């Protein structure tokens, strides 16, 4: 096989674009929805929630299917075709005149963004067992970079028009598609190809299949609960910081950029030192403890500058997911990597479907006029409880055995 570096660079760029697809619409979507519907910000927020949820639901439903398709037809065609459709989808968003067409674009966008599973499978294919956790961390860093670039780019480009961010995203996606056409090799050999059966490609069937592998189900449950906790940042941070600290959009953007950069540094760099030195189990434990502490502090601290200083520390919890995925990847054969990564994507997408409603409703309940107790930090306290559940699970026999 040729040098892996151009192919890995392409995969990283692809995942950055996937993450941008989530963050790009955050600053521009309220204005775009008001422009299309002629309504106010209140009605726009309802549509915004629907669009975000449908995007996550599509990722949940189609993650296993794309993983299975890549096990049968190869990683290369699945990734490249998804990028082509994604680029066309952005072009449609540029000209979408109605909310219903915009809803269709988010459905298509959620499906194409489910290539995270195939990208993970590609990295698993080309990685040595001892390098898998570190390389999965690189993919996590790519998401962190996209999480930074998306909102910043969307906000900056929106100054030139509500459709401009989608136009630029389409161009970037097309250029990456051309780059991938020339550098992305196929990593699924003929002897490792699996048959594709549609009935086996649902997320629920995939969960059942993965349950056949010893010790994997506790890890998936752990991943789901931990992701629910971490999604508190993505789903409530802008509301929470404006309510408690009076931060404006610029300060919210700076804080989110700080978090994204910190996560990228942790998952793309620090974890390459942590895993060899402490191994996956101790790395997961350390990340959990840090996350429990920082979530609890964010929930109760009333000084915005202290919370801003805590952001790089809280990002250290980002070591948990890549270390966990490294362990899971070693639990299955090379023939099943796509199926596993499809399930992982579905687990994380399911958390993304639930977390926005759970966290924002918790925030609303404790900040509305008739709240029993005024407590804007309630979602972070809830996230801390979820992280503590993971900490308890860590010391239970099923997880102890699975992490060995």
Secondary structure per residue as TSV (DSSP state, phi and psi in degrees):
chain	resnum	aa	ss	phi	psi
A	1	X	-	360.0	145.5
A	2	X	-	-62.7	175.4
A	3	X	-	-53.0	137.5
A	4	X	H	-80.4	-16.0
A	5	X	H	-62.6	-47.9
A	6	X	H	-60.6	-38.5
A	7	X	H	-66.4	-42.4
A	8	X	H	-65.6	-39.7
A	9	X	H	-59.5	-42.6
A	10	X	H	-61.8	-44.4
A	11	X	H	-61.7	-42.4
A	12	X	H	-61.6	-45.6
A	13	X	H	-61.8	-40.1
A	14	X	H	-60.8	-43.0
A	15	X	H	-72.2	-31.4
A	16	X	H	-61.0	-43.8
A	17	X	H	-65.5	-40.6
A	18	X	H	-56.9	-46.7
A	19	X	H	-67.9	-37.0
A	20	X	H	-60.4	-35.1
A	21	X	H	-60.5	-28.3
A	22	X	H	-80.3	-48.4
A	23	X	H	-81.1	-23.9
A	24	X	H	-60.3	-37.1
A	25	X	H	-84.8	-10.7
A	26	X	H	-59.6	-53.3
A	27	X	H	-74.5	-27.9
A	28	X	H	-93.8	-23.0
A	29	X	H	-62.0	-41.9
A	30	X	H	-56.1	-45.2
A	31	X	H	-67.0	-39.0
A	32	X	H	-65.6	-42.9
A	33	X	H	-65.4	-42.7
A	34	X	H	-63.2	-37.5
A	35	X	H	-63.0	-40.5
A	36	X	H	-78.2	-42.8
A	37	X	H	-91.1	-24.4
A	38	X	-	76.2	11.1
A	39	X	-	-90.3	-171.9
A	40	X	-	-97.7	-177.4
A	41	X	H	-67.0	-29.9
A	42	X	H	-64.9	-49.4
A	43	X	H	-67.4	-32.1
A	44	X	H	-64.1	-35.8
A	45	X	H	-65.8	-32.4
A	46	X	H	-63.8	-47.4
A	47	X	H	-63.9	-37.7
A	48	X	H	-60.2	-41.7
A	49	X	H	-64.4	-39.7
A	50	X	H	-63.3	-44.4
A	51	X	H	-64.6	-41.4
A	52	X	H	-66.0	-41.7
A	53	X	H	-67.0	-43.8
A	54	X	H	-65.5	-33.8
A	55	X	H	-61.2	-46.7
A	56	X	H	-68.3	-38.3
A	57	X	H	-62.4	-40.5
A	58	X	H	-64.8	-39.2
A	59	X	H	-62.2	-41.0
A	60	X	H	-62.2	-46.0
A	61	X	H	-72.8	-34.8
A	62	X	H	-103.8	-6.6
A	63	X	H	-55.7	-51.8
A	64	X	H	-63.2	-36.1
A	65	X	H	-63.6	-45.1
A	66	X	H	-67.2	-36.2
A	67	X	H	-62.9	-44.3
A	68	X	H	-65.1	-42.8
A	69	X	H	-60.2	-37.9
A	70	X	H	-71.9	-28.0
A	71	X	H	-68.3	-29.5
A	72	X	H	-91.3	-50.0
A	73	X	H	-103.4	-7.5
A	74	X	-	107.8	156.7
A	75	X	H	-72.2	-40.2
A	76	X	H	-57.6	-55.7
A	77	X	H	-63.6	-35.9
A	78	X	H	-65.7	-44.9
A	79	X	H	-68.0	-46.4
A	80	X	H	-66.9	-41.8
A	81	X	H	-65.4	-39.0
A	82	X	H	-62.1	-40.7
A	83	X	H	-64.4	-40.1
A	84	X	H	-61.1	-47.0
A	85	X	H	-65.6	-38.4
A	86	X	H	-61.5	-42.5
A	87	X	H	-63.8	-43.4
A	88	X	H	-63.1	-38.1
A	89	X	H	-61.2	-41.7
A	90	X	H	-63.4	-38.8
A	91	X	H	-61.9	-42.5
A	92	X	H	-61.4	-38.9
A	93	X	H	-62.4	-30.4
A	94	X	H	-61.0	-35.7
A	95	X	H	-110.7	0.5
A	96	X	-	-58.4	119.7
A	97	X	-	-92.8	-12.2
A	98	X	S	-131.4	159.9
A	99	X	H	-66.9	-32.4
A	100	X	H	-67.0	-38.2
A	101	X	H	-69.9	-36.3
A	102	X	H	-63.5	-37.3
A	103	X	H	-63.2	-40.8
A	104	X	H	-62.1	-39.9
A	105	X	H	-65.1	-33.9
A	106	X	H	-72.4	-31.9
A	107	X	H	-64.0	-49.0
A	108	X	H	-64.6	-41.2
A	109	X	H	-62.1	-39.5
A	110	X	H	-64.3	-37.9
A	111	X	H	-65.9	-48.1
A	112	X	H	-68.7	-30.9
A	113	X	G	-71.3	-11.9
A	114	X	G	-72.3	1.9
A	115	X	G	-66.3	-5.0
A	116	X	H	-54.3	-36.3
A	117	X	H	-63.5	-45.7
A	118	X	H	-68.7	-37.4
A	119	X	H	-63.2	-42.4
A	120	X	H	-61.9	-41.6
A	121	X	H	-63.7	-39.0
A	122	X	H	-60.6	-46.2
A	123	X	H	-63.9	-39.1
A	124	X	H	-62.5	-36.7
A	125	X	H	-62.0	-40.4
A	126	X	H	-97.5	-1.3
A	127	X	S	-99.9	141.5
A	128	X	-	-71.0	153.4
A	129	X	G	-52.4	-39.6
A	130	X	G	-76.0	-13.2
A	131	X	G	-100.7	-5.5
A	132	X	H	-63.7	-45.6
A	133	X	H	-60.7	-43.0
A	134	X	H	-64.3	-41.2
A	135	X	H	-71.1	-34.5
A	136	X	H	-65.2	-32.9
A	137	X	H	-63.3	-35.1
A	138	X	H	-62.6	-38.7
A	139	X	H	-67.7	-37.7
A	140	X	H	-62.5	-37.1
A	141	X	H	-64.6	-37.4
A	142	X	H	-60.6	-42.0
A	143	X	H	-63.8	-41.0
A	144	X	H	-61.0	-40.4
A	145	X	H	-64.3	-44.9
A	146	X	H	-62.5	-36.0
A	147	X	H	-64.0	-31.3
A	148	X	H	-78.4	-49.0
A	149	X	H	-67.3	-41.4
A	150	X	H	-54.9	-61.6
A	151	X	H	-61.8	-39.5
A	152	X	H	-64.3	-45.0
A	153	X	H	-67.6	-42.2
A	154	X	H	-61.1	-43.9
A	155	X	H	-66.0	-41.7
A	156	X	H	-69.3	-46.0
A	157	X	H	-71.5	-25.3
A	158	X	G	-62.9	-20.2
A	159	X	G	-63.1	-23.7
A	160	X	G	-97.9	-0.2
A	161	X	-	140.3	146.8
A	162	X	T	-67.5	-19.6
A	163	X	T	-94.7	-14.4
A	164	X	H	-59.9	-41.8
A	165	X	H	-56.9	-37.1
A	166	X	H	-72.0	-33.7
A	167	X	H	-63.8	-45.1
A	168	X	H	-65.7	-40.8
A	169	X	H	-61.4	-38.1
A	170	X	H	-63.0	-43.6
A	171	X	H	-63.5	-45.3
A	172	X	H	-61.3	-42.4
A	173	X	H	-65.9	-41.9
A	174	X	H	-61.6	-43.9
A	175	X	H	-63.4	-40.5
A	176	X	H	-66.7	-35.2
A	177	X	H	-60.5	-44.1
A	178	X	H	-63.8	-43.6
A	179	X	H	-59.2	-46.4
A	180	X	H	-64.6	-34.1
A	181	X	H	-57.6	-34.6
A	182	X	H	-92.3	-22.6
A	183	X	H	-114.5	-15.6
A	184	X	-	-86.4	115.3
A	185	X	-	-85.6	167.1
A	186	X	-	-91.2	131.6
A	187	X	-	-110.9	-4.3
A	188	X	-	-95.0	112.0
A	189	X	-	-78.7	164.7
A	190	X	G	-59.5	-39.5
A	191	X	G	-72.7	-17.7
A	192	X	G	-98.5	1.4
A	193	X	-	-75.5	138.8
A	194	X	-	-107.2	155.4
A	195	X	-	-71.0	148.7
A	196	X	-	-106.3	122.1
A	197	X	-	-123.1	124.7
A	198	X	G	-57.4	-39.6
A	199	X	G	-66.7	-18.2
A	200	X	G	-94.0	-0.5
A	201	X	-	-99.0	4.2
A	202	X	S	-76.3	152.5
A	203	X	H	-61.8	-31.2
A	204	X	H	-74.0	-39.4
A	205	X	H	-67.2	-38.5
A	206	X	H	-63.5	-39.2
A	207	X	H	-58.4	-42.8
A	208	X	H	-64.1	-41.7
A	209	X	H	-65.4	-44.8
A	210	X	H	-65.6	-25.8
A	211	X	T	-61.3	-15.6
A	212	X	T	-70.7	-20.1
A	213	X	S	-87.8	127.5
A	214	X	T	-58.1	130.3
A	215	X	T	79.5	0.4
A	216	X	H	-81.5	-34.7
A	217	X	H	-61.9	-43.3
A	218	X	H	-58.7	-35.6
A	219	X	H	-67.5	-39.0
A	220	X	H	-67.8	-40.7
A	221	X	H	-63.0	-44.2
A	222	X	H	-57.8	-46.8
A	223	X	H	-60.2	-42.5
A	224	X	H	-62.1	-48.6
A	225	X	H	-66.2	-40.8
A	226	X	H	-66.7	-38.3
A	227	X	H	-65.1	-38.6
A	228	X	H	-55.8	-42.7
A	229	X	H	-65.0	-47.9
A	230	X	H	-68.2	-27.6
A	231	X	H	-69.4	-5.2
A	232	X	H	-60.6	-33.7
A	233	X	H	-65.7	-47.9
A	234	X	H	-68.4	-32.1
A	235	X	H	-95.4	-24.7
A	236	X	H	-128.1	-4.9
A	237	X	H	-57.8	-45.4
A	238	X	H	-66.2	-38.1
A	239	X	H	-68.2	-47.2
A	240	X	H	-61.4	-48.6
A	241	X	H	-70.5	-33.1
A	242	X	H	-69.0	-39.4
A	243	X	H	-70.9	-46.1
A	244	X	H	-84.5	-41.3
A	245	X	H	-108.8	-8.7
A	246	X	-	72.0	24.6
A	247	X	-	-68.9	140.8
A	248	X	-	-89.3	179.4
A	249	X	H	-56.9	-37.6
A	250	X	H	-64.0	-45.8
A	251	X	H	-67.8	-38.2
A	252	X	H	-61.3	-43.3
A	253	X	H	-62.7	-41.2
A	254	X	H	-63.0	-42.6
A	255	X	H	-66.7	-40.0
A	256	X	H	-67.3	-38.4
A	257	X	H	-63.5	-40.0
A	258	X	H	-60.6	-43.0
A	259	X	H	-65.2	-45.2
A	260	X	H	-62.4	-43.4
A	261	X	H	-64.4	-41.4
A	262	X	H	-63.5	-44.0
A	263	X	H	-62.5	-41.7
A	264	X	H	-61.7	-41.5
A	265	X	H	-66.2	-40.3
A	266	X	I	-67.6	-50.0
A	267	X	I	-79.8	-26.4
A	268	X	I	-92.3	-20.2
A	269	X	I	-127.4	-59.8
A	270	X	I	-59.2	-37.7
A	271	X	H	-65.7	-24.8
A	272	X	H	-68.1	-20.5
A	273	X	H	-93.7	-36.2
A	274	X	H	-68.0	-47.2
A	275	X	H	-60.2	-51.1
A	276	X	H	-61.3	-32.5
A	277	X	H	-81.8	-43.4
A	278	X	H	-111.8	-9.8
A	279	X	H	68.2	168.0
A	280	X	H	-63.0	-42.0
A	281	X	H	-62.1	-48.9
A	282	X	H	-68.6	-33.5
A	283	X	H	-63.8	-43.5
A	284	X	H	-62.5	-44.8
A	285	X	H	-60.8	-45.5
A	286	X	H	-62.4	-43.5
A	287	X	H	-62.7	-39.0
A	288	X	H	-63.1	-47.4
A	289	X	H	-61.1	-44.6
A	290	X	H	-61.4	-41.8
A	291	X	H	-66.6	-40.9
A	292	X	H	-60.0	-45.8
A	293	X	H	-66.2	-48.6
A	294	X	H	-68.4	-38.1
A	295	X	H	-62.2	-41.5
A	296	X	H	-63.3	-40.5
A	297	X	H	-67.6	-43.7
A	298	X	H	-60.4	-36.3
A	299	X	H	-61.8	-32.4
A	300	X	H	-112.8	-18.6
A	301	X	-	-71.7	137.7
A	302	X	-	-108.7	0.3
A	303	X	-	-99.8	116.2
A	304	X	H	-63.1	-34.7
A	305	X	H	-68.3	-34.7
A	306	X	H	-66.7	-41.7
A	307	X	H	-63.1	-40.7
A	308	X	H	-60.3	-39.1
A	309	X	H	-68.8	-26.3
A	310	X	H	-75.9	-18.9
A	311	X	H	-57.1	-48.6
A	312	X	H	-61.9	-32.1
A	313	X	H	-70.1	-43.1
A	314	X	H	-63.2	-29.2
A	315	X	G	-66.0	-16.5
A	316	X	G	-64.9	-21.5
A	317	X	G	-63.4	-15.0
A	318	X	G	-67.1	-7.2
A	319	X	H	-75.1	-18.2
A	320	X	H	-65.0	-50.5
A	321	X	H	-62.9	-50.0
A	322	X	H	-63.8	-36.0
A	323	X	H	-64.4	-40.8
A	324	X	H	-65.7	-42.0
A	325	X	H	-67.2	-33.5
A	326	X	H	-61.5	-40.9
A	327	X	H	-65.7	-46.1
A	328	X	H	-63.4	-39.4
A	329	X	H	-62.3	-32.4
A	330	X	H	-77.1	-11.9
A	331	X	T	-81.3	-14.3
A	332	X	S	-121.9	162.1
A	333	X	-	-77.3	169.1
A	334	X	G	-61.2	-30.0
A	335	X	G	-70.2	-18.6
A	336	X	G	-110.2	6.1
A	337	X	H	-61.1	-42.1
A	338	X	H	-62.8	-42.9
A	339	X	H	-62.8	-43.6
A	340	X	H	-61.7	-48.6
A	341	X	H	-66.7	-29.4
A	342	X	H	-63.6	-42.5
A	343	X	H	-66.4	-41.7
A	344	X	H	-59.2	-44.0
A	345	X	H	-61.9	-41.0
A	346	X	H	-66.8	-39.3
A	347	X	H	-60.6	-45.3
A	348	X	H	-71.3	-34.8
A	349	X	H	-69.8	-35.6
A	350	X	H	-62.2	-41.1
A	351	X	H	-61.6	-38.4
A	352	X	H	-68.4	-27.1
A	353	X	H	-72.2	-36.3
A	354	X	H	-88.0	-41.8
A	355	X	H	-58.0	-44.0
A	356	X	H	-57.8	-45.1
A	357	X	H	-67.8	-44.3
A	358	X	H	-63.7	-46.9
A	359	X	H	-75.9	-42.0
A	360	X	H	-70.6	-34.5
A	361	X	H	-68.4	-36.3
A	362	X	H	-62.8	-43.9
A	363	X	H	-61.1	-46.4
A	364	X	H	-62.6	-42.1
A	365	X	H	-60.7	-36.4
A	366	X	T	-98.5	6.1
A	367	X	T	-126.2	-5.6
A	368	X	S	-71.2	167.3
A	369	X	T	-60.1	-36.3
A	370	X	T	-101.7	27.2
A	371	X	-	-61.8	138.4
A	372	X	S	-63.0	-34.5
A	373	X	S	-142.4	131.0
A	374	X	-	-80.9	114.5
A	375	X	-	-154.1	83.7
A	376	X	T	-59.5	-24.6
A	377	X	T	-82.0	5.4
A	378	X	H	-54.5	-41.7
A	379	X	H	-60.5	-33.7
A	380	X	H	-75.2	-30.0
A	381	X	H	-68.7	-40.4
A	382	X	H	-62.1	-42.7
A	383	X	H	-63.0	-37.4
A	384	X	H	-62.8	-40.9
A	385	X	H	-61.9	-42.0
A	386	X	H	-62.7	-42.2
A	387	X	H	-64.9	-34.8
A	388	X	H	-67.9	-35.3
A	389	X	H	-60.4	-42.2
A	390	X	H	-61.8	-38.1
A	391	X	H	-65.0	-39.8
A	392	X	H	-64.8	-44.6
A	393	X	H	-58.1	-36.3
A	394	X	H	-56.4	-35.5
A	395	X	T	-95.2	0.3
A	396	X	S	-80.0	154.7
A	397	X	H	-55.8	-46.4
A	398	X	H	-59.1	-42.0
A	399	X	H	-72.3	-39.8
A	400	X	H	-57.0	-43.8
A	401	X	H	-67.5	-42.3
A	402	X	H	-67.5	-29.7
A	403	X	T	-86.8	-2.9
A	404	X	-	-72.4	360.0
